[in-house]
Amino acid sequence: MTSHDVVAIARRALGTKKVGHAGTLDPMATGVLVLGFGNGTRLLQYITEGEKEYAATIVLGSSTVTDDSEGVLLLEAPAEIVRVITDGQIYSELKKMVGHILQRPSSVSAIKVAGERAHARVRAGESFELPAREVHISSLVVKGVRRLERSIEVDIEVICGAGTFIRAIARDCGQALGVGGHLNALRRTRVATFDLKGAISVESLTSGTFSPLHIAEVAAQTFPIRELNADETRELSFGRVISPNTTDQITASMEQDRLIALLTNEEDHARPIAVFAPRP
C-alpha cells in the first residue's frame, strides 16, 4: 500500500477530496502516516518539516535497485567476505552518518526528475543517480546484529530531519564495507509530535470508528502558542499585521482554544502566513 493509496481511502471514508499527508511512506514500510483533511491540510507542510523516527533492519551482503528487499538484486557478496566483517566495523560506519552529512537519495524516491517522480522513471527502466544533499541525523543506534549464512542483519533506530532516506543508510553502509546493503524492514514510529501511540489503523479509518484531532489541537502540538485578544483576532481575520511575537519561530495564534492564524515575525510586526478565522 502506498501513501497515495491511504489518501484515496481517506477521501472515500471522509467524503472529501481535500486530503493530504505529511511525508511519503515507502510501500514496503509500516508505521505513522499523518493525514490532514479540510483546513488541516494547511498545517501538513510544517509537520513534514519536523523530526522523524524510524526502526529499520539493514541487510549487509547484497544490494538492490531500490535499496530495499523488493528491488531487483544488483550484487551479492561472497559469504566468506561477509563473514569477516566485524561488529566494530559496522558500528564505525554507521557512526559516521550521525550529524550533518551529505546523502545521495535513493533513486526510487518521490523526488521529481524533469517533472516526473524518480521512482516512476526507475520502474520504467531508467538508470540514474540523484545528487547528494545535506541531511541531519541526530541519532543512529544499533539495537542488534544477527549473523546469517550469507548476510548480516543489523537492527537500527534512527532519529532524523526531513529529507533523510533510511534506505540510503543501508546502501551506504554496505558500500563502505564492500559487500552491498539494503533494507528488509522499515517502520516509521514518529513524525514531529505524532507517534504510534496516537495512531489509528486503516480499518478504523474506513469504518469511521475514530475521532480526528481538531486543527487547534494539532497547531498546539506543532507550534508555540500566542493568546490573542478580540482586537488582534479581528485584525488577523482581515490578514493584517499585529505586534511581534516574543519568539522568532512560527507561532499559532489562538483565541479561546480557536486557531486564528499562523504568525511569523517580520521587521517590527507579526505577519499572518495562514489565516483560519473567517472575517467578522
Backbone as CSV, one residue per row, in Angstrom:
resi,resn,N_x,N_y,N_z,CA_x,CA_y,CA_z,C_x,C_y,C_z
1,MET,0.846,-1.192,0.000,0.000,0.000,0.000,0.883,1.244,0.000
2,THR,0.625,2.149,-0.919,1.384,3.393,-0.987,0.706,4.478,-0.144
3,SER,1.432,5.575,0.095,0.839,6.721,0.795,-0.344,7.270,0.001
4,HIS,-0.217,7.254,-1.334,-1.314,7.711,-2.201,-2.545,6.826,-2.017
5,ASP,-2.341,5.520,-1.850,-3.462,4.597,-1.603,-4.194,4.969,-0.320
6,VAL,-3.422,5.297,0.726,-4.027,5.654,2.019,-4.833,6.944,1.891
7,VAL,-4.301,7.914,1.156,-5.028,9.163,0.930,-6.343,8.887,0.186
8,ALA,-6.306,7.998,-0.799,-7.527,7.653,-1.543,-8.567,7.015,-0.620
9,ILE,-8.118,6.141,0.270,-9.019,5.514,1.243,-9.629,6.585,2.148
10,ALA,-8.793,7.552,2.592,-9.273,8.611,3.482,-10.289,9.497,2.778
11,ARG,-10.066,9.784,1.503,-11.026,10.616,0.754,-12.402,9.970,0.713
12,ARG,-12.424,8.651,0.483,-13.716,7.941,0.460,-14.336,7.907,1.849
13,ALA,-13.511,7.629,2.861,-14.033,7.490,4.225,-14.545,8.811,4.787
14,LEU,-13.873,9.914,4.428,-14.220,11.219,4.978,-15.172,12.003,4.076
15,GLY,-15.366,11.505,2.861,-16.274,12.174,1.936,-15.768,13.513,1.447
16,THR,-14.445,13.639,1.273,-13.869,14.884,0.778,-12.633,14.589,-0.061
17,LYS,-12.404,15.414,-1.072,-11.202,15.271,-1.885,-10.003,15.974,-1.249
18,LYS,-10.292,16.841,-0.272,-9.233,17.663,0.314,-8.535,16.891,1.440
19,VAL,-7.682,15.941,1.048,-6.908,15.122,1.995,-5.463,15.096,1.523
20,GLY,-4.541,15.244,2.442,-3.116,15.154,2.122,-2.366,14.445,3.230
21,HIS,-1.066,14.231,3.023,-0.262,13.572,4.053,1.035,14.322,4.298
22,ALA,1.626,14.101,5.456,2.852,14.796,5.859,4.056,13.889,5.662
23,GLY,4.418,13.620,4.405,5.627,12.843,4.149,5.336,11.438,3.683
24,THR,5.789,11.122,2.476,5.556,9.803,1.879,6.178,8.697,2.713
25,LEU,5.460,7.590,2.822,5.968,6.378,3.468,6.120,5.307,2.391
26,ASP,7.296,4.677,2.348,7.562,3.662,1.323,6.500,2.569,1.330
27,PRO,6.156,2.011,0.161,5.164,0.921,0.114,5.545,-0.279,0.985
28,MET,6.860,-0.570,1.114,7.275,-1.724,1.920,7.324,-1.403,3.417
29,ALA,7.108,-0.142,3.766,7.225,0.283,5.157,5.881,0.254,5.876
30,THR,5.957,0.312,7.197,4.764,0.414,8.045,4.953,1.612,8.971
31,GLY,3.920,1.909,9.753,4.073,2.941,10.767,3.229,4.169,10.545
32,VAL,3.734,5.310,11.009,2.960,6.542,11.111,2.909,7.281,9.778
33,LEU,1.683,7.587,9.340,1.447,8.477,8.204,0.437,9.514,8.684
34,VAL,0.882,10.761,8.791,-0.001,11.821,9.277,-0.857,12.326,8.127
35,LEU,-2.180,12.277,8.303,-3.127,12.765,7.296,-3.778,14.060,7.776
36,GLY,-4.003,14.969,6.840,-4.773,16.169,7.139,-5.916,16.268,6.160
37,PHE,-7.029,16.788,6.593,-8.149,16.975,5.671,-8.829,18.307,5.958
38,GLY,-9.537,18.826,4.936,-10.149,20.138,5.078,-9.071,21.185,5.331
39,ASN,-9.325,22.083,6.274,-8.359,23.118,6.630,-7.070,22.534,7.212
40,GLY,-7.161,21.309,7.717,-5.990,20.662,8.306,-4.856,20.443,7.321
41,THR,-5.176,20.393,6.027,-4.120,20.202,5.032,-3.145,21.377,5.027
42,ARG,-3.569,22.519,5.525,-2.700,23.697,5.524,-1.599,23.608,6.576
43,LEU,-1.722,22.687,7.501,-0.679,22.503,8.523,0.339,21.443,8.136
44,LEU,0.032,20.660,7.106,0.865,19.493,6.788,2.299,19.857,6.429
45,GLN,2.502,20.961,5.707,3.861,21.318,5.299,4.762,21.551,6.501
46,TYR,4.203,22.038,7.604,5.004,22.308,8.800,5.293,21.019,9.570
47,ILE,4.341,20.084,9.544,4.547,18.783,10.188,5.585,17.984,9.411
48,THR,5.538,18.061,8.079,6.501,17.360,7.233,7.930,17.774,7.552
49,GLU,8.128,19.040,7.896,9.462,19.555,8.184,9.978,19.103,9.547
50,GLY,9.127,18.472,10.351,9.519,18.061,11.693,10.422,16.835,11.714
51,GLU,10.945,16.548,12.891,11.825,15.388,13.098,11.047,14.088,12.938
52,LYS,11.742,13.051,12.461,11.118,11.743,12.268,11.944,10.665,12.945
53,GLU,11.265,9.581,13.315,11.937,8.470,13.996,11.563,7.159,13.306
54,TYR,12.555,6.279,13.143,12.355,5.025,12.429,13.002,3.855,13.164
55,ALA,12.426,2.669,12.981,13.067,1.403,13.336,13.238,0.638,12.030
56,ALA,14.445,0.131,11.784,14.721,-0.498,10.494,15.686,-1.661,10.661
57,THR,15.712,-2.533,9.659,16.667,-3.635,9.610,17.458,-3.560,8.317
58,ILE,18.781,-3.446,8.458,19.705,-3.425,7.323,20.166,-4.853,7.047
59,VAL,20.233,-5.220,5.782,20.831,-6.492,5.367,22.161,-6.178,4.680
60,LEU,23.254,-6.652,5.246,24.578,-6.497,4.649,24.939,-7.772,3.905
61,GLY,25.419,-7.602,2.665,25.789,-8.767,1.874,25.198,-8.746,0.484
62,SER,24.261,-7.818,0.244,23.674,-7.698,-1.096,23.061,-6.320,-1.261
63,SER,23.006,-5.850,-2.515,22.387,-4.566,-2.823,21.316,-4.777,-3.883
64,THR,20.363,-3.858,-3.938,19.250,-3.956,-4.885,19.029,-2.612,-5.581
65,VAL,18.274,-2.639,-6.657,17.970,-1.426,-7.414,17.242,-0.402,-6.554
66,THR,16.352,-0.858,-5.691,15.529,0.032,-4.881,16.086,0.278,-3.485
67,ASP,17.225,-0.331,-3.158,17.838,-0.234,-1.827,16.968,-0.865,-0.750
68,ASP,16.010,-1.706,-1.158,15.222,-2.476,-0.198,14.987,-3.879,-0.762
69,SER,14.332,-4.716,0.019,14.198,-6.125,-0.340,13.241,-6.370,-1.495
70,GLU,12.484,-5.343,-1.922,11.537,-5.513,-3.025,12.172,-5.294,-4.395
71,GLY,13.415,-4.808,-4.414,14.050,-4.475,-5.681,14.840,-5.621,-6.283
72,VAL,15.185,-5.474,-7.563,15.995,-6.465,-8.281,17.401,-6.489,-7.699
73,LEU,17.932,-7.680,-7.506,19.271,-7.848,-6.934,20.331,-7.303,-7.882
74,LEU,21.214,-6.447,-7.346,22.322,-5.909,-8.134,23.635,-6.640,-7.864
75,LEU,23.870,-6.937,-6.592,25.137,-7.527,-6.191,24.926,-8.413,-4.980
76,GLU,25.579,-9.549,-4.968,25.580,-10.412,-3.780,27.022,-10.777,-3.484
77,ALA,27.495,-10.388,-2.316,28.889,-10.615,-1.953,29.115,-12.072,-1.570
78,PRO,30.304,-12.607,-1.814,30.620,-13.964,-1.372,30.483,-14.093,0.154
79,ALA,29.955,-15.220,0.590,29.695,-15.422,2.018,30.953,-15.269,2.856
80,GLU,32.097,-15.718,2.314,33.332,-15.652,3.101,33.786,-14.219,3.343
81,ILE,33.435,-13.293,2.453,33.776,-11.884,2.666,32.849,-11.256,3.703
82,VAL,31.574,-11.625,3.639,30.600,-11.095,4.603,30.953,-11.554,6.019
83,ARG,31.392,-12.808,6.146,31.655,-13.384,7.477,32.748,-12.651,8.245
84,VAL,33.715,-12.082,7.537,34.851,-11.467,8.243,34.568,-10.043,8.694
85,ILE,33.423,-9.482,8.303,33.054,-8.141,8.781,32.761,-8.210,10.275
86,THR,33.391,-7.341,11.026,33.215,-7.351,12.482,32.103,-6.396,12.911
87,ASP,31.579,-6.618,14.120,30.593,-5.689,14.675,31.184,-4.290,14.771
88,GLY,32.465,-4.216,15.124,33.131,-2.923,15.254,33.142,-2.146,13.948
89,GLN,33.344,-2.836,12.836,33.323,-2.165,11.527,31.933,-1.625,11.214
90,ILE,30.911,-2.420,11.537,29.531,-1.995,11.289,29.212,-0.746,12.120
91,TYR,29.536,-0.796,13.416,29.277,0.340,14.293,30.011,1.582,13.804
92,SER,31.253,1.389,13.378,32.086,2.509,12.932,31.495,3.200,11.707
93,GLU,31.042,2.414,10.723,30.489,3.012,9.505,29.171,3.728,9.783
94,LEU,28.341,3.149,10.636,27.061,3.790,10.949,27.261,5.056,11.784
95,LYS,28.265,5.055,12.640,28.548,6.235,13.464,28.912,7.441,12.604
96,LYS,29.557,7.183,11.456,29.960,8.268,10.552,28.762,9.014,9.966
97,MET,27.590,8.407,10.029,26.407,9.008,9.419,25.632,9.916,10.363
98,VAL,26.079,10.026,11.612,25.381,10.876,12.574,25.860,12.315,12.420
99,GLY,24.916,13.259,12.433,25.234,14.670,12.292,24.749,15.211,10.965
100,HIS,25.316,16.325,10.538,25.007,16.892,9.217,25.891,16.191,8.197
101,ILE,25.276,15.470,7.277,26.036,14.699,6.297,25.476,14.944,4.894
102,LEU,26.275,14.622,3.890,25.784,14.608,2.520,25.295,13.203,2.212
103,GLN,24.058,13.095,1.761,23.466,11.790,1.478,22.842,11.810,0.089
104,ARG,23.144,10.795,-0.692,22.525,10.667,-2.012,21.185,9.963,-1.857
105,PRO,20.073,10.630,-2.220,18.757,9.992,-2.064,18.656,8.713,-2.883
106,SER,17.831,7.796,-2.432,17.549,6.603,-3.211,16.924,7.010,-4.539
107,SER,17.343,6.355,-5.617,16.775,6.675,-6.925,15.293,6.314,-6.997
108,VAL,14.854,5.393,-6.135,13.425,5.060,-6.062,12.818,5.896,-4.934
109,SER,12.557,7.163,-5.246,12.034,8.097,-4.262,10.976,8.959,-4.918
110,ALA,10.340,9.812,-4.110,9.295,10.694,-4.631,9.865,11.998,-5.186
111,ILE,11.183,12.147,-5.163,11.806,13.347,-5.719,11.525,13.415,-7.215
112,LYS,11.228,14.615,-7.699,10.911,14.771,-9.117,12.177,15.009,-9.943
113,VAL,12.253,14.319,-11.084,13.326,14.492,-12.052,12.672,14.848,-13.380
114,ALA,12.942,16.073,-13.865,12.322,16.556,-15.118,10.802,16.409,-15.073
115,GLY,10.225,16.735,-13.901,8.772,16.743,-13.760,8.131,15.411,-13.452
116,GLU,8.939,14.331,-13.337,8.387,13.001,-13.064,9.050,12.415,-11.828
117,ARG,8.277,11.698,-11.016,8.818,11.083,-9.810,9.953,10.129,-10.163
118,ALA,11.027,10.195,-9.370,12.199,9.357,-9.643,11.841,7.880,-9.642
119,HIS,10.980,7.450,-8.706,10.644,6.020,-8.625,9.934,5.539,-9.891
120,ALA,9.131,6.415,-10.497,8.432,6.032,-11.726,9.420,5.845,-12.874
121,ARG,10.448,6.667,-12.935,11.444,6.567,-14.001,12.284,5.301,-13.847
122,VAL,12.626,4.973,-12.591,13.404,3.753,-12.341,12.585,2.528,-12.706
123,ARG,11.316,2.521,-12.309,10.479,1.351,-12.597,10.144,1.226,-14.074
124,ALA,10.359,2.316,-14.810,10.176,2.267,-16.272,11.456,1.813,-16.978
125,GLY,12.504,1.549,-16.188,13.726,1.000,-16.770,14.906,1.938,-16.841
126,GLU,14.737,3.199,-16.411,15.859,4.146,-16.451,16.849,3.864,-15.330
127,SER,18.093,4.270,-15.548,19.136,4.133,-14.544,19.815,5.478,-14.355
128,PHE,19.797,6.014,-13.143,20.428,7.313,-12.874,20.656,7.454,-11.369
129,GLU,21.460,8.440,-10.994,21.709,8.741,-9.597,21.287,10.176,-9.323
130,LEU,20.609,10.379,-8.202,20.241,11.723,-7.774,21.437,12.369,-7.068
131,PRO,21.583,13.686,-7.169,22.708,14.344,-6.496,22.569,14.285,-4.978
132,ALA,23.717,14.243,-4.303,23.708,14.223,-2.837,23.230,15.565,-2.294
133,ARG,22.637,15.532,-1.119,22.207,16.761,-0.456,22.410,16.612,1.033
134,GLU,22.451,17.728,1.733,22.717,17.676,3.168,21.464,17.274,3.942
135,VAL,21.624,16.332,4.849,20.552,15.921,5.753,21.123,15.898,7.170
136,HIS,20.234,15.798,8.146,20.698,15.748,9.537,20.152,14.506,10.225
137,ILE,21.066,13.702,10.751,20.709,12.518,11.547,21.186,12.784,12.968
138,SER,20.246,12.958,13.890,20.620,13.316,15.263,20.949,12.102,16.120
139,SER,20.435,10.932,15.724,20.718,9.718,16.493,20.608,8.494,15.596
140,LEU,21.565,7.582,15.712,21.521,6.300,14.992,22.064,5.241,15.945
141,VAL,21.171,4.408,16.454,21.522,3.424,17.488,21.367,2.014,16.939
142,VAL,22.395,1.193,17.099,22.318,-0.219,16.712,21.659,-0.988,17.854
143,LYS,20.560,-1.670,17.536,19.803,-2.405,18.553,20.102,-3.901,18.541
144,GLY,20.711,-4.385,17.448,21.011,-5.819,17.373,21.734,-6.161,16.094
145,VAL,22.585,-7.200,16.154,23.302,-7.706,14.983,23.112,-9.214,14.923
146,ARG,22.620,-9.724,13.785,22.415,-11.164,13.618,23.206,-11.647,12.406
147,ARG,23.951,-12.719,12.585,24.763,-13.260,11.503,24.078,-14.491,10.914
148,LEU,23.733,-14.391,9.624,23.090,-15.483,8.918,24.106,-16.151,7.996
149,GLU,23.673,-17.124,7.215,24.598,-17.900,6.397,25.320,-17.043,5.359
150,ARG,24.590,-16.131,4.689,25.199,-15.333,3.626,25.066,-13.830,3.856
151,SER,24.576,-13.420,5.005,24.336,-11.997,5.246,24.413,-11.674,6.735
152,ILE,24.397,-10.383,7.024,24.335,-9.881,8.399,23.149,-8.938,8.489
153,GLU,22.285,-9.146,9.467,21.153,-8.252,9.692,21.467,-7.330,10.860
154,VAL,21.219,-6.044,10.666,21.510,-5.035,11.689,20.240,-4.230,11.975
155,ASP,19.733,-4.321,13.190,18.557,-3.547,13.594,19.013,-2.180,14.087
156,ILE,18.405,-1.135,13.558,18.780,0.221,13.960,17.550,1.046,14.308
157,GLU,17.758,2.074,15.124,16.743,3.089,15.380,17.349,4.439,15.015
158,VAL,16.612,5.216,14.249,17.136,6.468,13.698,16.197,7.624,14.030
159,ILE,16.773,8.737,14.471,16.044,10.000,14.601,16.699,10.976,13.640
160,CYS,15.901,11.557,12.762,16.497,12.359,11.685,15.576,13.505,11.273
161,GLY,16.148,14.404,10.484,15.389,15.519,9.954,14.724,15.166,8.637
162,ALA,13.945,16.097,8.122,13.247,15.895,6.861,14.238,15.665,5.729
163,GLY,13.839,14.809,4.775,14.668,14.555,3.604,15.667,13.431,3.748
164,THR,15.744,12.814,4.920,16.679,11.706,5.143,16.075,10.405,4.613
165,PHE,16.890,9.608,3.932,16.444,8.314,3.419,17.103,7.197,4.219
166,ILE,16.280,6.399,4.899,16.810,5.295,5.702,17.384,4.217,4.783
167,ARG,16.775,4.038,3.613,17.321,3.088,2.633,18.734,3.481,2.214
168,ALA,18.997,4.774,2.140,20.335,5.236,1.766,21.355,4.904,2.853
169,ILE,20.923,4.897,4.114,21.821,4.500,5.205,22.265,3.056,5.003
170,ALA,21.312,2.182,4.674,21.632,0.768,4.438,22.555,0.619,3.240
171,ARG,22.218,1.311,2.146,23.029,1.244,0.927,24.456,1.710,1.178
172,ASP,24.604,2.866,1.847,25.923,3.455,2.051,26.764,2.649,3.030
173,CYS,26.129,2.068,4.044,26.865,1.217,4.978,27.403,-0.009,4.251
174,GLY,26.570,-0.634,3.422,27.000,-1.802,2.655,28.102,-1.479,1.669
175,GLN,28.007,-0.316,1.030,29.046,0.100,0.086,30.371,0.323,0.801
176,ALA,30.320,0.998,1.947,31.541,1.286,2.698,32.238,0.008,3.154
177,LEU,31.448,-1.028,3.445,32.009,-2.301,3.898,32.350,-3.228,2.734
178,GLY,32.007,-2.815,1.516,32.375,-3.570,0.325,31.534,-4.798,0.043
179,VAL,30.330,-4.875,0.650,29.507,-6.081,0.462,28.087,-5.759,-0.015
180,GLY,27.758,-4.479,-0.131,26.397,-4.102,-0.509,25.459,-4.134,0.684
181,GLY,24.400,-3.337,0.608,23.423,-3.314,1.692,22.074,-2.818,1.222
182,HIS,21.045,-3.269,1.882,19.682,-2.793,1.601,18.836,-2.977,2.852
183,LEU,17.619,-2.457,2.830,16.672,-2.623,3.939,15.747,-3.807,3.680
184,ASN,15.406,-4.532,4.748,14.329,-5.509,4.578,13.176,-5.256,5.548
185,ALA,13.284,-4.200,6.349,12.174,-3.794,7.222,12.332,-2.323,7.553
186,LEU,11.216,-1.604,7.561,11.225,-0.180,7.895,9.895,0.176,8.540
187,ARG,9.975,0.794,9.707,8.773,1.231,10.418,8.997,2.650,10.919
188,ARG,8.134,3.559,10.482,8.226,4.938,10.982,7.428,5.034,12.275
189,THR,8.091,5.398,13.334,7.447,5.392,14.651,7.025,6.780,15.120
190,ARG,7.534,7.819,14.437,7.142,9.178,14.831,7.349,10.154,13.677
191,VAL,6.417,11.099,13.546,6.543,12.241,12.643,6.253,13.477,13.476
192,ALA,7.265,14.330,13.687,7.128,15.508,14.543,6.637,15.050,15.934
193,THR,5.487,15.513,16.378,4.985,15.115,17.703,3.992,13.957,17.638
194,PHE,3.805,13.377,16.455,2.791,12.343,16.264,3.456,10.970,16.184
195,ASP,3.072,10.075,17.111,3.732,8.768,17.166,2.720,7.629,17.113
196,LEU,3.226,6.415,17.231,2.379,5.225,17.113,1.282,5.157,18.176
197,LYS,1.549,5.742,19.346,0.556,5.673,20.430,-0.762,6.333,20.033
198,GLY,-0.681,7.393,19.244,-1.897,8.105,18.856,-2.431,7.707,17.508
199,ALA,-1.783,6.744,16.855,-2.186,6.366,15.501,-3.421,5.470,15.508
200,ILE,-4.161,5.500,14.396,-5.291,4.595,14.197,-4.959,3.667,13.033
201,SER,-5.682,2.589,12.924,-5.460,1.649,11.823,-6.235,2.091,10.586
202,VAL,-5.844,1.542,9.433,-6.588,1.808,8.195,-8.020,1.297,8.341
203,GLU,-8.184,0.201,9.059,-9.531,-0.361,9.276,-10.413,0.619,10.057
204,SER,-9.818,1.284,11.063,-10.579,2.283,11.825,-10.957,3.463,10.948
205,LEU,-10.055,3.811,10.035,-10.329,4.910,9.110,-11.505,4.577,8.206
206,THR,-11.480,3.389,7.614,-12.542,3.006,6.669,-13.891,2.819,7.355
207,SER,-13.871,2.378,8.619,-15.135,2.142,9.331,-15.653,3.389,10.030
208,GLY,-14.831,4.427,10.093,-15.259,5.663,10.741,-15.240,5.610,12.252
209,THR,-14.571,4.596,12.820,-14.551,4.438,14.283,-13.326,5.130,14.875
210,PHE,-13.209,6.432,14.645,-12.098,7.190,15.202,-12.529,8.631,15.374
211,SER,-11.783,9.356,16.208,-12.043,10.781,16.410,-10.829,11.557,15.929
212,PRO,-10.952,12.307,14.844,-9.804,13.056,14.337,-9.379,14.153,15.301
213,LEU,-8.110,14.506,15.274,-7.623,15.612,16.076,-8.154,16.922,15.517
214,HIS,-8.562,17.819,16.408,-9.038,19.131,15.970,-7.845,19.958,15.506
215,ILE,-8.067,20.832,14.540,-6.984,21.630,13.971,-6.267,22.473,15.029
216,ALA,-7.001,22.968,16.016,-6.388,23.767,17.080,-5.480,22.896,17.952
217,GLU,-5.899,21.662,18.172,-5.095,20.729,18.957,-3.790,20.384,18.239
218,VAL,-3.891,20.194,16.928,-2.700,19.906,16.119,-1.748,21.097,16.129
219,ALA,-2.291,22.293,15.975,-1.456,23.502,15.995,-0.745,23.651,17.331
220,ALA,-1.441,23.326,18.417,-0.843,23.436,19.749,0.292,22.436,19.940
221,GLN,0.212,21.292,19.257,1.273,20.296,19.328,2.464,20.649,18.443
222,THR,2.246,21.540,17.492,3.240,21.789,16.459,3.987,23.108,16.625
223,PHE,3.312,24.125,17.172,3.894,25.461,17.244,3.817,26.024,18.667
224,PRO,4.654,27.031,18.971,4.418,27.817,20.190,3.066,28.527,20.064
225,ILE,2.409,28.745,21.196,1.064,29.332,21.196,1.124,30.805,21.621
226,ARG,0.370,31.622,20.926,0.194,33.027,21.313,-1.285,33.287,21.536
227,GLU,-1.642,33.714,22.723,-3.033,34.027,23.033,-3.363,35.431,22.534
228,LEU,-4.519,35.573,21.896,-4.928,36.835,21.294,-6.082,37.471,22.055
229,ASN,-6.199,38.789,21.898,-7.415,39.450,22.371,-8.347,39.648,21.175
230,ALA,-9.538,40.164,21.416,-10.545,40.284,20.352,-10.080,41.209,19.231
231,ASP,-9.392,42.298,19.589,-8.926,43.240,18.564,-7.889,42.582,17.653
232,GLU,-6.967,41.808,18.236,-5.946,41.131,17.438,-6.574,40.087,16.520
233,THR,-7.572,39.391,17.031,-8.270,38.399,16.214,-8.926,39.060,15.014
234,ARG,-9.556,40.195,15.247,-10.214,40.910,14.148,-9.188,41.350,13.096
235,GLU,-8.059,41.883,13.523,-7.032,42.334,12.586,-6.518,41.161,11.744
236,LEU,-6.256,40.051,12.394,-5.724,38.888,11.684,-6.749,38.301,10.717
237,SER,-8.026,38.370,11.069,-9.055,37.814,10.190,-9.095,38.542,8.850
238,PHE,-8.597,39.785,8.834,-8.511,40.560,7.591,-7.119,40.449,6.961
239,GLY,-6.249,39.618,7.561,-4.908,39.437,7.023,-3.946,40.548,7.385
240,ARG,-4.287,41.354,8.383,-3.431,42.471,8.769,-2.368,42.038,9.784
241,VAL,-1.351,42.845,9.949,-0.275,42.539,10.896,-0.666,43.001,12.291
242,ILE,0.000,42.398,13.301,-0.179,42.819,14.690,1.202,42.949,15.323
243,SER,1.262,43.209,16.606,2.539,43.374,17.295,3.354,42.079,17.200
244,PRO,4.688,42.176,17.265,5.522,40.992,17.021,5.360,39.903,18.076
245,ASN,5.658,38.663,17.668,5.698,37.536,18.601,6.897,37.685,19.535
246,THR,6.862,36.992,20.635,8.003,37.003,21.558,9.063,35.986,21.157
247,THR,8.800,35.200,20.117,9.746,34.227,19.595,9.871,34.403,18.087
248,ASP,11.023,34.017,17.545,11.211,34.106,16.099,10.642,32.902,15.358
249,GLN,10.138,31.923,16.113,9.511,30.758,15.483,8.119,31.114,14.958
250,ILE,7.641,30.311,14.010,6.248,30.442,13.588,5.363,30.143,14.798
251,THR,4.352,30.964,14.992,3.501,30.859,16.173,2.047,30.630,15.769
252,ALA,1.377,29.759,16.516,-0.060,29.558,16.327,-0.792,30.531,17.236
253,SER,-1.564,31.437,16.649,-2.308,32.412,17.447,-3.704,31.864,17.733
254,MET,-4.088,31.928,18.998,-5.350,31.337,19.455,-6.191,32.379,20.194
255,GLU,-7.493,32.196,20.115,-8.409,32.926,20.984,-9.440,31.926,21.495
256,GLN,-9.410,31.697,22.813,-10.338,30.758,23.453,-10.314,29.392,22.744
257,ASP,-9.116,28.827,22.615,-8.901,27.497,22.020,-9.318,27.414,20.558
258,ARG,-9.439,28.538,19.887,-9.765,28.569,18.465,-8.540,29.051,17.692
259,LEU,-8.115,28.283,16.678,-6.961,28.672,15.876,-7.359,29.821,14.954
260,ILE,-6.629,30.929,15.086,-6.935,32.120,14.283,-6.000,32.223,13.081
261,ALA,-4.694,32.078,13.319,-3.722,32.237,12.235,-2.370,31.687,12.662
262,LEU,-1.519,31.458,11.678,-0.107,31.200,11.917,0.633,32.500,11.653
263,LEU,1.532,32.857,12.587,2.210,34.145,12.507,3.721,33.966,12.407
264,THR,4.369,34.876,11.678,5.828,34.923,11.649,6.265,36.368,11.810
265,ASN,7.347,36.574,12.551,7.848,37.926,12.748,8.472,38.472,11.468
266,GLU,8.206,39.752,11.229,8.735,40.427,10.045,8.962,41.885,10.417
267,GLU,10.238,42.261,10.525,10.615,43.600,10.967,10.018,43.882,12.350
268,ASP,9.119,44.857,12.451,8.609,45.230,13.782,7.176,44.771,14.018
269,HIS,6.766,43.700,13.313,5.395,43.210,13.490,5.336,41.701,13.223
270,ALA,4.185,41.107,13.527,3.922,39.697,13.216,2.944,39.649,12.049
271,ARG,3.320,38.904,11.031,2.502,38.817,9.813,1.838,37.451,9.719
272,PRO,0.538,37.389,9.399,-0.123,36.090,9.234,0.318,35.417,7.937
273,ILE,0.767,34.165,8.018,1.120,33.410,6.811,0.019,32.407,6.453
274,ALA,-0.917,32.203,7.358,-2.114,31.390,7.089,-3.198,31.849,8.057
275,VAL,-4.347,32.211,7.527,-5.452,32.682,8.355,-6.571,31.650,8.348
276,PHE,-7.035,31.305,9.531,-8.078,30.276,9.660,-9.414,30.869,10.131
277,ALA,-9.368,32.037,10.734,-10.605,32.655,11.235,-11.361,33.349,10.117
278,PRO,-12.662,33.164,10.001,-13.431,33.880,8.982,-13.519,35.362,9.342
279,ARG,-13.677,36.202,8.316,-13.847,37.623,8.590,-15.163,37.861,9.328
280,PRO,-15.149,38.782,10.290,-16.390,39.066,11.027,-17.426,39.762,10.146
